[in-house]
Amino acid sequence: DTRWETFQQCWDDRSEAELSSVRNSRCSACDLFIGGALLSPDAKEVVANDVEVPVHQPSIKLLTDAGVDGLLSRHVAHILVRDPILVVEGSLSSDGGAETNYWEQIQGTNWGSVRFKPPPADGSIGWRVEFRTPEVQLTDYENAALVAVVRVLVQVIMEERWNLVIPISLCDANDRTSGQRNAASQAKFWFPQPLAEGQSENTVREATQQPLSEILSGAQGIFTRCRLWLLQRQQSGACSSEALAKLEGYMSLFERRAKGELPTPAGFLRARLQRHPDYRGDGVLPAAFVHDLCSFAAELSRGGVEGTSELLGI
């Protein structure tokens, strides 16, 4: 139901020799958890990062000798296992550490589901974490929903210090499951429940397999907690009633898809394919369908198509 697996395959440039040591594409789910809470005791980090990954040993030594902690050193050294896909002309001369071109060319060609981005050498941009799995949607409404809900979720996680760390192998399993047909409403995903404040720095959480609807909307679900946070902000004057209503609509969209009340974008497109007069049910997309779909998407982006209630429920 997603393009994530195909995207991983498109950027999988491992050589025959690397296939036995580098376990995935340079576009893949994250391989390691990092964070100060996992530094002590070491047993927590072992439980969280339960999948072996290759590292560039000279980089490990260089970083640890310079005082970088072992966890972050391993993260960087793992990225440096791969060569860059491209090298920008004129960027290989040494600058005495005044710029970060070397690092950016390798970091910039490794696309994890989440990316940790240190600031450039000049400090013009702060520390960043990129959430990289969302796909561009057919409608502006869906794209706005993704951006807005992720923004709220990040703020709540940071303020309430949620502990969402589970073994990285289970994150891999979730990644594979998410691409299955109708996974949003029919599959189960590994997730820690219930979410508990004040425990984020203590343990690697035990995970259970749960339907996405429970993860989002259960008694201690993600959106349940976000709604409480938003209500508190609205009552304190930090969030307008209009913004609250808009965010409620966005969360409802994802909840209804998780419950199977609305189709996922993939399900919506499959249904259009099945109804197309030129489709023969053989898995081959007719050129006429591709043309009609592109025309539909273009008209949709201009606000010229009615009847999107099947997709959005509004």
Residue pairs with C-beta under 8 A, 6 or more apart in sequence:
1 178
1 179
1 180
1 181
1 182
1 183
1 184
1 264
1 266
1 267
2 135
2 178
2 179
2 266
3 135
4 133
4 135
4 175
4 178
4 179
5 176
5 179
7 27
8 24
8 25
8 27
8 28
9 25
10 27
11 25
11 26
11 27
11 85
11 111
12 24
12 25
12 26
12 27
13 25
13 26
13 85
14 22
14 25
21 54
22 54
22 81
22 82
23 31
23 51
23 53
24 31
26 82
26 85
26 109
26 110
26 111
27 110
27 111
27 112
28 111
28 112
28 113
28 175
29 112
29 113
29 171
29 172
29 175
30 112
30 113
30 114
30 168
30 171
31 51
31 53
31 78
31 112
31 168
32 49
32 53
32 71
32 74
32 75
32 78
32 168
33 45
33 48
33 49
33 165
33 168
34 71
34 72
34 75
34 116
35 71
35 165
37 44
37 165
37 200
37 201
37 202
38 44
38 45
38 48
38 49
38 71
38 165
39 45
39 69
39 70
39 71
44 203
44 204
45 71
47 167
47 204
48 165
48 166
48 167
48 168
48 204
49 168
50 167
50 168
50 169
51 168
51 169
51 172
53 74
53 78
54 78
54 81
55 74
55 77
55 78
55 80
55 81
56 77
56 78
56 80
56 81
57 77
59 73
59 76
59 77
59 80
60 73
60 74
60 77
63 72
63 73
63 76
63 77
64 70
64 73
68 76
75 116
79 106
79 107
79 110
80 106
82 106
82 109
82 110
83 106
84 105
84 106
84 108
84 109
85 109
86 105
86 109
87 105
88 101
88 105
91 101
91 102
91 105
92 101
92 102
95 101
97 121
98 121
99 120
99 121
100 118
100 120
100 121
103 118
104 120
107 115
107 117
111 132
112 132
113 131
113 132
113 133
113 175
114 129
114 130
114 131
114 132
115 129
115 130
115 132
116 128
116 129
117 127
117 128
117 129
117 130
118 127
119 125
119 126
119 127
119 128
131 150
131 154
134 146
134 150
135 265
136 143
137 143
137 146
137 265
138 265
138 268
138 297
138 300
138 311
139 300
139 301
139 308
139 311
139 312
140 301
141 253
141 312
141 314
142 253
142 265
142 312
144 250
145 249
145 250
145 253
145 254
148 246
148 247
148 250
149 226
149 247
149 250
149 251
149 254
152 226
152 229
152 230
152 247
153 222
153 226
155 229
156 162
156 225
156 226
156 229
157 164
159 229
160 197
160 225
160 229
161 197
161 198
161 200
161 201
162 195
162 197
162 200
162 225
163 192
163 195
163 196
163 199
163 200
163 201
163 202
163 203
163 205
164 192
164 195
164 205
165 192
165 204
165 205
166 190
166 191
166 192
166 204
166 205
166 206
166 207
167 204
167 207
170 190
170 207
171 190
173 190
174 189
174 190
174 191
177 183
177 187
177 188
177 189
178 187
178 189
180 187
181 266
182 260
182 264
182 267
183 212
184 212
184 257
184 258
184 264
185 211
185 212
185 213
185 257
185 258
185 259
185 260
185 264
186 211
186 260
187 211
187 212
188 209
188 210
188 211
189 209
189 210
189 211
189 212
189 215
190 207
190 208
190 209
191 207
191 208
191 209
191 210
191 215
192 205
192 206
192 207
192 208
193 208
193 210
193 214
193 215
193 218
193 220
194 218
194 219
194 220
195 220
195 221
195 222
195 225
196 220
199 205
210 218
211 258
212 258
213 255
213 258
213 259
214 221
215 221
215 222
215 258
216 222
216 223
216 251
216 254
216 255
216 258
217 223
217 224
217 255
217 258
218 224
223 251
223 254
223 255
226 251
227 248
227 251
230 239
230 244
230 247
231 244
233 239
234 240
234 241
234 244
249 314
252 313
253 262
253 312
253 313
256 262
256 313
257 263
257 264
261 313
262 310
262 311
262 312
262 313
263 271
263 310
263 311
265 311
268 310
268 311
269 293
271 310
272 289
272 293
272 296
273 279
273 285
273 289
274 281
276 286
276 288
276 289
276 292
278 286
278 288
278 289
279 285
279 286
279 289
280 286
296 305
299 305
300 308
308 314
